[in-house]
Amino acid sequence: MPIIINLDVMLARRKMSLTQLSELVGITMSNLSILKTGKAKAIRLETLESICKVLDCQPGDILEFRFE
């Protein structure tokens, strides 16, 4: 898949765990895990906005497009 999810990179930069993000954003650990591993087929803009607010980042910091 040419869209790469860099959620683990942003979590490391912010020194935050997936559990902490889950609690702050209000998303289940399993849904965040699916997103983090790149297995998600879609993400709601509302969810992306919440993650960006908590991590103080831009959507482009989390989502990356790579040409294959």
N, C-alpha and C positions, 0 to 999 in steps of 0.2 A: 504494500500500500504506500503510495507516494506521500501521504500526509503522516507526519511524525508527531507524536504527542510528547512534549518535553516536560511533562508535569514533574517527573522525578528530579530533573535538573533544577527546576524552580524551587521545589521543596528543599533540596540540598542547599541552594543559595540562601534560602530564608531560614535554614536550620529548623525546619518544621517537619513533623511526622505526618504520615497519611491520616493517622487517628486525629491529630489536632486539626488538620484541614477539614476532615469530615465533621467534627463537632462545630467548627466555626462557620462552615458553609451550610450545614444542615443536609448533607448528602450521605447516604449510607456508605460504609467502608467498601462494600462489594461493588457498588456503582463506581466509586472513585478508582478502585482497583482495576475494573474493566477499562476505564478511561486511561489510566496510567500505563497499562500494558498494550494499549493500541487496539484492543479488541472491540471497542465501541464502534457502532455503525453511524451514530449521530450524537450530537451534543446540543442541548438547548442553549440558545443565546443567553437566557436568564441564568443558567448554570455557569456558563463561561464567564459572565459578568460577575457573579458571586465569587468565583475562584480568583478572578483578576483583582477584585477589591481586597480580598483577604491576603493575597500574595503581593499586592501592590505592584502589579505588572500589566503589560499589554497582552491582548490575545495572541499577537505574533510571537511573544515570548514562550507561549505554551504550544501553539500550533505552527508547524513548519512544513512547507511543501518541498519535496525533493523530486527532481526529474529522474526517471529511471532509464 
